[in-house]
């Protein structure tokens, strides 16, 4: 006799496996490369590991695993780009760029919009957190390998100006990748108070000091402040975490008062190992708030919006901003949305984001999803200073968490209404 429960658990394990590999895909690509497998094959093997279980489950149980909202989103994005391309054929060289082009940025199967799919497939905040921690355990080896390569070269590769690849003392992409897993383990430590989570949090903080820019540190602090604000805004939670709260504020005061001494000590210790920290150096020099040329990019983008408030279409900033920086995006998600969708539709989209953030933070029945949503949202705030929302896992993942929460609330309301109807029916009987 077939044990249906066994097969159900197997289905769940399959999708968990795909989820973990998706969020840890740089580790698997690097691992296969370490085995001297050609790069194209390493990427193909990783994609097969991610998507074979997904397609199998689509066919075996399409009702559960084929997410209609993702299909609608995917079709909308294809149409958005296709229509933009028809209206603006001059975008062709920017769309077909090998790096930062449409396929590389938007539709490559390890980028942004597919994070939406995997969050929706799991559809459970506790399981999402558990799987992301598994990805984090793997990714720490990838990050250590990247730091090892940095120590051998003596520099990071980055993008500066309109000339593409540049030699730098830090890596923006490395920093924001580390940020995501750092906040995952920090949230898990706050939630479950496990020492292993704290150990991994500290390891990720050290790696962020070594290779990251200053931006990710701002968003770690943002996460901590919002998390405790939401926790302590509830009187019962305040009483429950009273001792932690007092310790947190005392520690914050001590760190602020002795910040220069602490920073000099950390900087000295890091340099004894042959590393340096751009974040600490900027704090000590008092240049932490310098914009690193972003004001030029933002000004160009604002000029574009003023010239055409109706929008430039999908990735519409590239033909102008590429002349300033090779990547071609505005380094600010608000400006990028206004450029792409126009002022009218852009403001509607941004308003919807704000409304849903408030619902997730203050809704009566959203507490189950609130923590994991805050993780993704805090990391998404990095889009205010760098990167692009088109290929951001945390941006599309945060949208998916909101959708999952709203669907879950809708299903619970339906269940309550059905239960009441059944009770009323039996009462009449």
PyMOL commands that set and color helices and strands:
alter all, ss='L'
color gray80, all
select helices_A, chain A and resi 4-23+25-34+39-60+62-65+68-87+89-95+102-107+113-122+125-153+172-192+195-211+215-232+235-240+242-257+259-272+278-285+294-307+318-321+333-362+367-384+389-391+393-428
alter helices_A, ss='H'
color red, helices_A
select strands_A, chain A and resi 156-159+165-168
alter strands_A, ss='S'
color yellow, strands_A
deselect
rebuild
show_as cartoon
